[in-house]
Amino acid sequence: MSGKEEGDRPERRMRADARRNIDTLLEAAKAVFVASGVDAPVREIAEKAGVGIGTIYRHFPQRSDLIVGVFRREVDACVAAAATLAAEHEPGEALALWIRRFVDFISTKRGLAAALHSGDPAYNALPAYFQERLLPAFQGLLKAAEAEGKVRSGVEPYDFLRAVASLCTPGPDVGPDHARRMVDLFIDGLRYGATAP
């Protein structure tokens, strides 16, 4: 092993540790935002993450940086889930499982909604990030399920995701599992009219 390789190892380990720290911060921020909204005190996030407030400000100087970080991390997790589910399940099941995962993402996004729709230019790039990353992941699962005759053809991916998001809109007289029940009915509708390949 060369000296260069040995010298690189601590740096790689430090980068991995820093990445884990950021993931822990973003996971804590997500949980706090969902429970208390995006205006929750930073100390609440720090306590949940098990770090000092200074650590949060070192990585995310502005609250908007933290909100953007949570949103992008959740989009990336949905994209990664699409590949994992496609590898581990048959196409129709992978699609249904991913749609349920998307419902979880929408519930997180709802916690961020006030900030994301505030007009703050810090969030301007997020809709494009959502479409460029999430739409192709969903489209791949949808096309695979169509090709296997598990769902009907002709479904517009963007329209479908918007419809799922609409079904997840909370109402005053419904419980937290309402969105999942509605989306399960929607998934059943997707299967209606499917034709065998």
C-alpha positions in Angstrom: 0.0 0.0 0.0 1.4 3.4 -0.9 1.8 6.3 1.5 -0.7 8.2 -0.6 -3.4 5.5 0.0 -2.7 5.4 3.7 -2.9 9.2 3.9 -6.2 9.2 2.1 -7.9 6.7 4.5 -8.5 9.2 7.4 -9.8 11.8 5.0 -12.3 9.2 3.6 -13.3 8.2 7.1 -13.8 11.8 8.0 -15.9 12.4 5.0 -18.0 9.3 5.8 -18.4 10.5 9.4 -19.4 14.0 8.2 -22.0 12.5 5.8 -23.5 10.4 8.6 -23.7 13.5 10.8 -25.5 15.4 8.1 -27.9 12.5 7.6 -28.6 12.4 11.3 -29.3 16.2 11.3 -31.6 16.0 8.3 -33.5 13.0 9.7 -34.0 14.9 13.0 -35.0 18.0 11.1 -37.5 16.1 9.1 -39.1 14.6 12.2 -39.3 18.0 13.9 -40.7 19.7 10.8 -43.4 17.1 10.4 -44.4 17.3 14.1 -43.9 21.0 14.8 -43.6 22.8 11.4 -40.6 24.5 9.8 -40.5 27.3 12.4 -39.7 24.9 15.2 -36.7 26.0 17.3 -33.3 24.9 16.1 -32.5 23.7 19.6 -35.3 21.1 19.2 -33.6 19.7 16.1 -30.2 19.8 17.8 -31.6 17.8 20.8 -33.2 15.2 18.6 -30.0 14.8 16.6 -27.9 14.7 19.7 -25.6 17.6 18.6 -25.0 21.2 19.6 -26.8 24.1 17.8 -23.4 25.2 16.4 -23.1 21.9 14.5 -26.4 22.7 12.7 -25.3 26.2 11.8 -22.0 25.0 10.6 -23.6 22.7 8.0 -26.8 24.7 7.4 -26.2 28.5 8.0 -29.8 29.5 7.2 -33.0 27.7 8.0 -33.8 27.6 4.3 -30.6 25.5 3.8 -31.9 23.0 6.3 -35.3 22.9 4.7 -33.8 22.4 1.2 -31.5 19.7 2.6 -34.5 17.8 4.1 -36.5 18.1 0.8 -33.7 16.9 -1.4 -32.8 14.0 0.9 -36.4 12.8 0.8 -36.5 13.0 -3.0 -33.3 11.1 -3.2 -34.6 8.5 -0.8 -37.7 8.0 -3.0 -35.5 7.6 -6.1 -33.3 5.1 -4.3 -36.4 3.2 -3.1 -37.5 2.8 -6.7 -34.4 1.0 -7.8 -34.4 -1.2 -4.6 -38.0 -2.2 -5.0 -37.6 -2.9 -8.7 -34.8 -5.3 -7.9 -36.6 -7.1 -5.0 -40.2 -7.4 -6.2 -42.2 -8.1 -9.4 -43.2 -5.0 -11.3 -46.8 -4.6 -10.1 -45.8 -5.1 -6.4 -42.8 -2.8 -6.8 -45.0 0.0 -8.2 -47.6 -0.3 -5.4 -44.9 -0.3 -2.7 -43.3 2.7 -4.2 -46.5 4.6 -4.4 -47.0 4.0 -0.7 -43.5 5.2 -0.1 -44.4 8.3 -2.1 -47.3 8.9 0.3 -44.8 9.0 3.1 -42.8 11.6 1.2 -45.9 13.7 0.7 -46.5 13.7 4.4 -43.0 15.0 5.0 -43.4 17.6 2.3 -46.6 18.8 4.0 -44.5 19.7 7.0 -42.4 21.8 4.7 -45.2 23.2 2.6 -45.4 26.6 4.3 -41.8 27.3 3.5 -41.7 25.8 0.0 -44.7 28.0 -1.1 -43.5 31.1 0.7 -42.0 32.7 -2.4 -38.5 32.6 -0.9 -36.0 32.3 -3.8 -34.0 29.7 -1.8 -36.7 27.2 -2.8 -37.0 28.1 -6.5 -34.9 25.1 -7.8 -36.9 22.4 -5.8 -39.8 21.8 -8.1 -37.3 21.1 -11.0 -35.3 18.8 -8.7 -38.5 17.0 -7.8 -39.5 16.5 -11.5 -36.0 15.7 -12.8 -35.3 13.0 -10.1 -38.6 11.6 -9.0 -40.6 11.5 -12.2 -38.2 9.2 -14.1 -38.0 6.9 -11.1 -41.7 6.5 -11.0 -42.0 6.3 -14.8 -39.6 3.4 -14.9 -41.7 1.4 -12.3 -44.9 2.3 -14.2 -43.6 1.2 -17.6 -42.3 -2.1 -16.2 -45.7 -2.8 -14.6 -47.4 -1.9 -17.8 -45.2 -4.2 -19.8 -46.0 -7.1 -17.5 -49.8 -6.4 -17.8 -50.1 -5.5 -14.1 -51.5 -2.0 -14.6 -53.5 -0.2 -17.4 -51.6 1.6 -20.1 -51.8 5.3 -21.0 -51.3 6.6 -17.4 -49.6 10.0 -17.5 -46.9 9.8 -14.7 -47.0 13.4 -13.7 -50.8 13.5 -13.5 -50.8 10.3 -11.4 -48.3 11.7 -8.9 -50.3 14.9 -8.6 -53.5 12.9 -8.0 -51.8 10.9 -5.3 -50.5 14.1 -3.7 -54.1 15.5 -3.8 -55.4 12.4 -2.1 -52.9 13.0 0.7 -54.3 16.5 1.5 -55.5 16.3 5.1 -59.0 17.0 6.0 -60.5 18.1 9.4 -62.5 14.9 9.8 -60.0 12.2 8.7 -57.3 10.3 10.5 -53.7 9.9 9.5 -54.3 6.6 7.8 -57.0 8.1 5.5 -54.4 9.0 2.7 -53.1 5.4 2.6 -56.6 4.0 2.3 -57.5 6.4 -0.5 -54.2 5.6 -2.3 -54.8 1.9 -2.0 -58.1 2.4 -3.8 -56.3 4.4 -6.4 -53.8 1.6 -6.9 -56.7 -0.8 -7.4 -58.0 1.5 -10.1 -54.6 1.5 -11.8 -54.9 -2.3 -12.1 -58.4 -2.1 -13.6 -58.3 -2.6 -17.4 -54.7 -4.0 -17.4 -54.1 -6.3 -20.3 -51.8 -9.3 -20.3 -48.6 -8.9 -22.4 
